[in-house]
Each structure stands twice: as structure tokens, then as C-alpha cells.
């Protein structure tokens, strides 16, 4: 049916393989060989690779339902949403630490700007709602997995969201106490301190150490349930409820972080004397990080809930 | 020529359904048939995005194949969908041609 074409060059082959690697594994397993056969017949080339790469985006965001088992996809979406949500919570915690209860009294007065105030309220409200959604929507699934966990390793995974933050808080408390005794360290790229030792804060070096430790703890806390979801493979209404709660949690956490971005930009513009976010590089790191992780959380949660719906009639 | 969204008749899913209405075909044969008979060239990315969507909706189905070139055929549901869409396009085409003839002296292709 088809005339054989000359074999593709290794560069083109690399591009095609790179483009195919962007697709979800289930999609690749189902259509990968066929696509390569088509490109062998038609000649392929950089343009075909670019087209493949472009179409990988909808395949990732809305993977065809017939390629996945619904529960499996819901579980993987839940795991991804959980990790992204935890990272957002970490970014939110950094925002709180950098913008509250620190800074000069003049800066604090300037921070009364209505945009900043509204952003704070939006941040607090959305954060509370998000945490509530995680707690209420996830506890049933968490208990169900805890009941079915047989091995000690699985129990450890499930306990990590409780144990790891507790260990981190104790460590942070101990580090803060130690830091106050040692005094502030100088971070080479930070000319001004971000914390006020007189008000009980830690110096920039210790703060950076705590942030890194905090994100490591957050990653460990989220990785535990993600591994448990993969190992225990729970099914049923508890997973569906968790997937629905994940949508609410991701959206509200995303909104909280957007509010934090608005507040951070507001502080930068209207209250530069206020502690935190008076360095433009901090915004340059914080803003893209928040937007990227928010997008991952919301898209993953959306994918999970889409699986919970029955397929549309054709 | 840029058509600015006026070429919806050339929606890739419809083209693929129309191609498979003739006989079962694999990916390359579908692109060749569409290029030869309808004058539209589909890229590999577009074709397989469409195939996965149509398969997911049960409008086409894969046939057994020993090699990597797996053929697809239209399902009864796919044939019904294609018939509905063709009917609509036919109606639009007849109205457009009748009015063009009456008002612009168009004699047809």
C-alpha cells in the first residue's frame, strides 16, 4: 500500500523520539509504533517532530480515556496534585514568613495599602478552605489505605504527612533557638537582612537553611501518600471523593498563591521598607514558581476528576 | 490562501471518518487518501491526535495487525456520525450554491 522511503537521518530520528517521549506512557505504548511506522513511510522530518510535540500537550492534559484504567489515572492525578499542593503550601509558608510580623513600623504602616490588605485576606481565606478540603476529602482515603496497609513500609508512607512536618517543626524550633545564639550569617547576594533579629527572627542564612529544609520535608510528606497510592492501589468512592476534594484544594491553593503574588508585588511597589520582597530577584523566583506549580496542581486535579465522570455519550 | 476558520468542512476528524468510509486503512494510507481525494495534508501529530479521539469515542476501531501499521475501520456509530455531518454540509452547500447561482451568476465548478 505504501512506497518505501529512504531511512530517516539520525538527527530526525532523535527529534521524533524526543517528541514521542513527551506523550503519556499509555499513549506511547498504544500509538508509538504506529506513528513511527507512519513517519518511516512518509519521511518524517523536523516538521513532523514539531507537530508531534505540539499535539503532546493536549494528550498530556486530556489523555484519551480508552487508554487508561480510570482508577489508576485518578490515583496518579491525586499523587501529582498532592505533591504540587504541598509545594504550593511551602511557597505560601515562605510568603507568610517573609511578609508578616517583620519589618520596620514605617514599612508596616505602608503595608496597609488596600490591595495588599485584600490580598492578605484572600490568601488567608483560600488557604483555610484549601487545607479544609484536603483534610475532609482525604481523610477517608487515608484511613482506608491505613486499614489495608500490611507492610511496615506502607504504614510509614502513610504516616509521613503527619510525622515529617512534626519533625520539621521541632527541627525548625531548635535551629531558630540555635541561630539566635550564634547571630546572623551573611548571605553573599543579600545586602540587606530579611529578618529582624531584635524581633525574634533568624538571619538570612538560617532562614535560607530553614526554607530548604522545609521544602525537603514537604516533598517527603507528599511522596509518602503518593507511594502509598501507587503501592496499595485503592479504589471506590473514597478515591472519587479525594479526587473531587483535590480539585477544590488545588483551585483554592492556586488562588491563595495568586493572592500572595499580588501581595508580594504590592509590597514591592508600595511598601519597600517592609521586610521581605523588597528584592526584585525574590519576585523573579517566587512568581514563576507559584504560577507553574499552581498550573500543575489545577491541571492534575482536573484530570483526576475528569476520570471520575462517566464517559460522554457519543 | 488563509481561510480564517472558514474551512471547517476540512476538520481532521471528518476527513479521517470520510477516508475510512471507503475501506479500512492504516495511518499512512489515511494521510495519502486524504491528500489525494480531499487535497488536505495531515501531519502525523494531527492524525494520531484525531485517531485517538475517534477511537476513544468509539467512532473507529483498530483491526488486528501483525506489523506496526495497524489499520482502522469505521464503526456503525462512526458511520452514523459521518452521515449526520455530511447531511449538514450538504444542506449548507446546496443553499450556498443556489444563492450564488441566483445572485452572482456562479455556474459551478
Interface residues (C-beta under 8 A of the other chain):
Chain A: X1 X2 X19 X27 X30 X31 X33 X34 X35 X36 X37 X38 X39 X41 X42 X44 X47 X48 X51 X52 X53 X54 X55 X56 X58 X59 X64 X65 X66 X67 X314
Chain B: X26 X27 X28 X29 X31 X32 X43 X44 X45 X46 X47 X48 X49 X51 X52 X53 X55 X56 X57 X58 X59 X67 X68 X69 X70 X77 X81
